[in-house]
């Protein structure tokens, strides 16, 4: 089942991201897909606030990974630059440690992703409106979606 969240403002996007950030647990993996400018990084910044992270969060486009400390450690990956790479980059250490991980452009490392995860696609509707399609993969993420969308 895919859950849909329509937002019509930046504030609603931030509220949605913060709510998800407040609900996640260690080892949760969230994948983000969407065109350039769809709002993946904006969503991730508010997600980090939900984790209690006060540092400025920005896209790790050139470094691939940035790590932050909040109520849980937070790994923020942007794997756009890994398109076509099939190298083992040690993802297991990130996915199965104590942290929560958000991966932008996750389809580019599909072969390395855990089977159980929360997939989010962000669609640009207009200047402020976005549509989030959230698909849980696995029982943990089904429960998370029920709580997120209640």
N, C-alpha and C positions, 0 to 999 in steps of 0.2 A: 504494500500500500504506500502511496505517495501522499504526503501532506502538503497542502498549499498555504502559504502565508503571503497575503497581499499587503504591501505597505505603501503609503502615499506621501511619506515625508522622511527626511533624514532622522528625525526624532523617533519615528516608529521603527526604522531600521536599527537604530541604536538600542531601543528597548528590546527588540527581538534578540539581538546579539547578546546583550547583557543577561537576558533571561536564560538563554542557552548556557552561557558561561557560568551562571550560578548553579546549574544543574549537573554539570559534567563531573566525572570521576577520573581518578588516575587510570591511565591506559586507554582512555577514550580517544578514538581517531575520527576526525571530522574532515571530509574532503569537500573542497569548494571548486566549483566550475562556473564559468561565465565569461562572456566576452570582456575584452579590455574596457574598463570604465563601468562595468556592471555593478560594482560595489563590493567585491570580495574583500578588499583590504579595509574598507570602511566597516564592514560587518565584523571582521576580525578584530579591529581596534575596540569595538564595543564588547565583543566576546571577552577580550582580555580584561576589560573593566569589570565584567561579571565574575572574573576570577580574582578580583581584587588587585590587579596590576595597575600601578600608578604611573609607571614609566611610559613614555611615548612609544607606541607600537607602530612600526611602518613596515612596508613590504621588504622582505629579504631578497629581492630580485637578483642582486649581484653576489650575495653571499650564500644563497640557497636556504640557510637556516639561521634563525635568531631564537635565542632562549631568554625566557623571562621568569621571574619568581613572583608568585602570588599565593593564594591559598593552596594551589597545586603548581608545580613547575609547568611551564607552558612552552612547547616547541612550535614555532611558526615557520613553515616551509613554503617556499615559492619555487617550484621545480620547473618553471617555464624553460629555463636554460638547459634542462636535461633532455629535451626532446631528442629521441633517437638513441640515447645512451642506454645500454643494457648492462652496465657495470653494477656489481653488488656494492652498494655504498653503505652497508651496515644499518639498514633501516630498522632491523629488529631491536637494536639497542634503544632507538627512539620510541618505537611503537609499544614495546612491552616493558618499559621502565616505569618510573613513578609519575611521569608527566602526562599531560593532555597534549595532543598533537592536532594542529590544523594544517592542512596541505592545500595550497592554491595550485591549480592546474594539475590536479592529482591523476587525471587520466593518462598523463605522460609517464607515470610510473605504475600503471595499473597492475602489472605483473608482480610488483613487490608489496602491494597493499594487503593488509589483513582482510580476510573474507568478511569479518564482522566490523562494521563501521557505519557512520552516519554520512550519507551523501547529500550534499546541498548544491543545487543549481540555482544561480542568481540570473534573473532575466531583467534587462533594462526595459522599462515601460515608457517612461518619460523622465524629465529632469530630476524628479524626486521619487517617483513611483517605481517600485521593484516588485517582482514576483519571485518568491523563494519556493522551490520545489524540494521537499525534504523527504528522502527515502531511507528508512532504517534497514540495515542489513544485519540481522541477528536479534535475538531476544532482548539483550541489553538495550539496544537502540530502539526497539519497539516500545519498551517501557519508558525510555527517555522521551520519545515523541508523544506518548500519551500524556506525560507530565507537562511537556513543553506546550502542547496544543490544547490543554484542558481549559 
